[in-house]
């Protein structure tokens, strides 16, 4: 079955075929670990997880590399004079301005990020690689770029000269002059810089960065790398040249990924990534969710408000990854109700038997068509409500969940058996109903509900169903 993804570089859906047979190299831009990831960030990681799951679903082995930015990501609103976000985090939390304190805060937020992705049932990368662990690879790559004539030095930094790279704006589809105009709006403090769009490969310990906490020796002086070069170095060193897919949010298109392509191709003289894929923003009141704007929520805040983390995952699956998703607690509430209803249906199904090839084919067609998850969710509900045997429904849903990641197997295996206490209470209630002692029977119904189950009276007798709560399944093992 044909697998198609939208390639930002070509601006169209294209048939995906890996460079190496049945093996895919996937790079996803990881977090800058200066704060908790907000749910807008996490939407991008869910999209990338769905992509990875679809590749696995199609029989590919995936080598997935993710960077952890623990140095060099400057606050963008102040251009090149902006402070490193890691240092801003130290100041925000009243920590000592020392390398030790910086690594402690980086480790804290890296751990928090990994807890978030676990709660969202996001598959772990093959490797998570810290920028600070790759300085040798970064310097080696910069040397290649320099040798090929794409750099120049000032007293403050080593720059990439964008005018020497012919296809600089190929990803964003801008004219270079447009990009230069936009770059002029940034506050720049280097009078020796040739063009506003030129970007830093290596910062020297000078000017606004003369007291930077982290620094390393280099051919261009003691200093630290630019943000863009870390992703180039980590991806190419671990996935080779070329590799298959590079992902991130759409905000990375005009600057970060544009600069990565320039660096990569300046170093190697050829295309280094076949597919560039980008997820759209999560919006709050129709504005992009961002830490800089202060309009963001993190996953733990949603959990404290009474939402299961997988309700948020479900919500993101109701919109295509390339379309903005407007977030509200009302929409999250609807997503949670839908998810819990889906889980409740699963608990009533007997052991799985054969898979419905008809539904599986439709599902695979949907997810292989540029990750059409809204259609996949629609097919999931169509299957649940269909007339096929419940044992066949379950077998097929378990296949669907290899992509959806909504814990169907865990739900079914942990909650399909009704506890004896609930069954015994149900028998007591039935006896009371037969004696027409309805007040006492209702009291037992309420007790059953307090224990997490509902009772549905039918002609064949009572049916018990699990009532799901936001805390269910989080700590259970498969």
Order of alpha helices (4+ residues) and beta strands (2+ residues): beta-beta-beta-alpha-beta-alpha-alpha-beta-alpha-beta-beta-alpha-beta-beta-alpha-beta-alpha-beta-beta-beta-alpha-alpha-beta-alpha-alpha-alpha-alpha-alpha-alpha-alpha-beta-beta
